[in-house]
Amino acid sequence: MCRTVTCFLGEDFLLWFSGMKSMEQELQCPVCKGLVKQPVVLPCLHSVCLLCASEVLVQSGYPPPDLPPEPNSPASTPNTRSPRQARRPMPKADRIDRQLRPGFGTYPGRRRKDGPPPVMLFPCVPCGRDVELGERGLAECLRNLTLERIVERYRHTVSLGSAAVMCQFCKPSQVQEATKGCADCRANFCNECFKLYHPWGTPRAQHEHVLPTLNFRPKVLSCPEHDTERLQFYCKSCPRLLCALCKLRRIHAGHKIIPITQAYQTLKDKISKELNYILSNQDTVLSQITQLENVVTQTEVNSVSAREHLAQCVRELNGLLAERQAMLTQALEASRQKRGEALANQVAERRSLLEHAGLLAFSQELLKETDPACFVHAARSTHSRLAKAIESLQCFSLAADPSFRHFQLDVSRELKLLSDLDFIQAPLAPVIDTQRTLAYDQLFLCWRLPPDSSPAWHFSVEFRRRGVVPGGGVRGSVHGGLAAARWGWQRLEEVTGNSAVIDRLEMDSVYVLRVRGCNKAGFGEYSEEVYLHTPPAPVLNFYLDSRWGLHADRLVVSKEQRCARSVPGLSLLQAADHALTSCHLTADLLVGDVAVTQGRHYWACSVEPGSYLVKVGVGLEAKLQEWFHLPQDMASPRYDPDSGHDSGAEDALDSPPPFSFLTMGMGKIYLPSSPTGVTYPLPPRLGVCLDFEKGRVTFYDAHSLRPLWEGPVDCSGPVCPAFCFIGGGALQLQELVSNRNADQTPVRRVTIQSRVTKLTN
């Protein structure tokens, strides 16, 4: 029979009918669980019956609102009408007292000095919280006319026992069932009566006809505060519908207000796209349902396995306890037997003293002998036996300790372990150490677990270039190449320890990094994402070069040749008496052991904040040698190493300066960005980027890679990193990430690169 009905009606109709039946839950009131009647939209956007909302407010202690009479529609015929319509619960006596208190609720004639009335709170069931209705309560809530129309169509479609609506204009003896309702006339007509009362060519012919109903709703929504005004605007800031008068209020000043037609079209397009997307992905939904069902089945299977594993672990603990108990009991029994034997022998020895009663009697008789010779001859053995008995009495001690205090068990630790016995937890989200994490020649990431976290067996480090959509590419190891890094997260799996080094990164890019730990319970939560900016060019590895000769009494270079310190010594003190003869401070120059002849290069260093004057930059190697070997008067501007960018002499020439330096000292950095220059706080690290082809050098805050200043430099020959000390100070080249895990300091392996011929125009 079912198959015959299916063939007759068609599968599409049955699917549509099933969908209509399942839509009923969308049309139910959350309070009475029936189809909504005269629904109003709460501020939380949930719809509820007007009568149900009023009853809830009355039960909450608020005064009963003025409601329109419930319509006598097919939805509320005597067979289906709710008993709530006949009676409305009255508030209790204590709630009546609350209602009659001054200032409670809204009432006409409220004086301005009485203060604002309390805000009505409606306990919304779907939200699970109280929703503010405002001062006017339900009067501010608009009716959901669209939902009413949907409910009406739904009732006519599924025929939920609705009574027939009769024509209101037929003769009493020939009343027919209504087929149409007129929203303008607010009456129901049969076909003949509708044609009669709506003749063609008259204004009545333009009336809107609807399905027969006794619940005629208004055709349009009107403003709850201005009854004659239509809602023509929508405030996106509030958000709420507005009429022309509400739009002019000061409360909406500066808000984004759009016409209702624009809001209608925008929202309709969004819902249409979302609906089409869901409908076009029905196969995806079905596959997800299948996946969820498989996961549910797998969950049951895994829970059984987990219970078996738990029981097995407890059995192993019980077996180990039983085995340990048997071993300890055996040791206790052996000690008991040994002590019992020793005490039994001592008892036997004591009993032997009692058995010597004949010896005592014999000794008494022996003392009666008066012949000395005979007494001595017979008493020697008796004396020896009596002496041994006396010694045994005087030196009596137990042969064994009766207590077993050395056989007591301390199980406090084991009891605590057993009481803390629980399922192992995955590690908590690691905390990335931003002070030690940096990006230089490689990316160095350092992290730690929170103190209350479970230990981790290993970690998974994930990184991606910023601006790339995650999940768009193939995940792989860090050596998978740059092509994979452009598409999504890259992973370093099973990283032991609390740090990782990532290489093969793109220059001048921002990378996003995160870490999570793993143990027997699986992977834990991800750490907070951190962002690292890679240098703008490949890192140049060099060491401080001392081949030009150093003033050992003023300048000290570390053994690793990556750190230098200038100490004003005896030579400066001796020059103090020549201060009036134009003898000033001298400058000590250090250069790198690498000369750049092509490409772009980047390096970084840190200057001690207490340094007196330190200059960091680049310069032509030949010019640096010339300037270094000639004794210069540091008071003369002609030999100022900064003359490359702030000297008027060079400004008159078209050629770029041979040097480009930035000056730092006393915790400040001087930037020649204006004729007078400007000073900023000294950054923790200073970065230098040299573009040989363009003849430009750029200085950065190496911590944030924020450009500080850019200037020209002569690149007609090999260019070296250069550092100049005037007075006391110290600087240190930033260590390469690749050398952090080295067992020993690498031997200096780079010298001046092979020079190229002078560039031709």
C-alpha positions, 0 to 999 in steps of 0.5 A: 500500500505504501509503495502504491501511494509513493508511486501515485504521489511521487517521491518529490511530493513525499520529500516536500511533505516530509520537509513541511512536517519537519518545519513545524519545530521552527514554527513552535512557540518556545513557551507553549510548544504550540504553533505561534499565534500573533508572534512578537520578535524579542530583542534577542530575535526569538519569536514568542506568542503575544499571549505567552509573553504577557503571561510570562511577564505577569508570572514574573511580577510585572503588571499585565499589559494591554493586549488585543483580543485573541483572534477567532481564527481557524487556529483557535477553533473550539477544538484547538483553542488553548485553555489559556484563552479562557482564563489568565493567571492573576499575579500573587498578592506580593507581586500586586504590592510590587506592581503598586509601588511608586516607580514600578512599571510605566504609567501615564503622568509619570513625573520627570523627577521620579527617575526612569522606570525599571527595565522589564526583563523577559526570561527567554527560554532559547537564550537561557537568560533574561532579555531586556524589553525596555521601558514600554515592555512588549509594546516595543516588540514588533509583530512577526507578520512574516512568521504569521503568514508562514504559519497560515500557509503551513496550516492550509498545506498540512490541514491541521484540523482547521475548521472551514471558513465560510463566506461572510456575504452569501445568503444565510440559506446558501452559505458557501465555504470561503475561497479567498480573503481580502486583506483590505476589506478584512473579510472572507469571500467565495468566488462569486461574492469576491467577483461581485464585491470586487468588480473589474475596473474599480479600485476594489479590484486592486485589493490584496487577496489572501487565503481564507482566515479570521486573523487578518493581519496589518499589511505593513509594519508601523512604528510602535512609537508613531502609529501612523508612520511606516518603518522605512529605514534600518539602523545597522548600528543599533540594529533596529527598524526606524520610521522617518521620525525615529531617524531624526532622533539624537540617539541615532546621530552618527549611526549607519542608517540605510533604506529598508529596501536596501537592507531587504535586498542585502539580507535576502541575497545573503540568505539566498546564497547561504540556502543555495550553498547548503542545498548544493552541499547536501552530499557533503552533509550526508558524508559528514553524517556518515563520518559522525556515525562512524565516529560514534561507533568508533567511540563505543569501541574505543571506550570498551578498549579503554575500560579493558585497559583500565581493568588490566592496569588495575589487575597488574597493580593488584598482582604486583601488590600481591607479589610484593606482599608475599615477598615481604611476608616471607622476609617477616616469617624468616626473621620470626623463626630466627628470633624464635630459635635464639630465644628458645636456646636462651630459655633452655640455658636458663632452665639449665640453671634450675637443673643445677640444684644438685650442684648447689647442695653438693657445694654446701656439703663441700664447704663442710670439709675441714681438711684444706688439702682435700678441699682444694683438691675437690673444690676447683672444678666446683668453683669453675662451674659456680663462676660460670653460673654467676656470670650468666646471671649477671650478664643476662640479655635477650638473645633477640628483639621482640619488636618488629619495628624494622618491619613497618611499611611507609605507604604514604607515598604510595597511597598518595600516588594511588589517590592521584591515579587518574587518566593521563592528560595531554600537555597544556598549551606551551608558552613561547619565550618571546625574549629568546625567539628570533629570526636571523639567518634562521628562525629560532623558536623557544618555548616552555610548558606551564608548571601544572602541565603534564609532561610532553614526549615531544612537540609539534612546531607549525609555521606558515607565512602570513597572508597565506590561507591555512589548509590550502596546501600540502603539509610537509617537513621544513625541507619540503621547499618554499613552494609548499610554504606558500600554501599553508602550515608546515610542520616539524614533527617530534621535536624533542627539547624546548627549542627548534630551528627552522631554515629555508625561509623567505626573506622580508616575510612575516611568519606565524608560529605555534607549538603543541605538545604530545604524550600518550594522551595525544596532542594538547592545545596550541600555544598562542601564535607569535609573529616573526619578521625575517630579515630583508636580505640574506644574513652576512656572516663576518668577524671583526678584522684586526689586520690593520692594527689595533691600539691594544691599550684602547680597544679589545676584541674578544677571542671569537672576534664578534665582540669589541670593547673600547676602554679609554686608557693612559693615552687619552689621559696623557693627551689631556694636557694638550687639550688647549693645542687642538689635541682631541679624542682619537677614533678607533676603527674596526671593519668586517673581514668580508667585503661585499662586491654584489647583491643585498646583505643584512647583519645586526649588532647590539651597542652597549647603552652606556657607550660614549660614542659608537658609529655603525655603518659601511664604507669603501674598503680603500677609503676606510684604510686611508681614513684609518691610517692618517691621524685625524683631528676628531674636532675637524668636520672634514674627517667626520665619518658621518660626512657621507650623509651630513656634510655640505662638502659632499652635498655639492658633489653628485657622487655618493659618499664613501661612508655611511654611518649612524651614531649612537651613544648614551642610550640614544641614536642619532638619525640624520633625517632632517637638517637638524637631525633627531634622536631616538632611544637606542634599540636593543639591536641595530640592523644594517642592510646593504644593497650593493647594486643600488648603492643604498644602505638601510638601518633597521630596528632589528627587533621589529625590523622597522626602518630607521634611516636610509642613505646612499653609499659609494659602491664603486669598490668592495664595501666593508661593515665598519664600526668606529669607537670614540671614547668608551663603549662596546658592541657585539655582533648578533650570533648566528642561529646556526651556531647556537647548537655548535659545541665549539666556536667556529674557526674564522673561515671567511676573508675578504671576497675576491674584488671585482674591477671598478664599475663602469658607467 
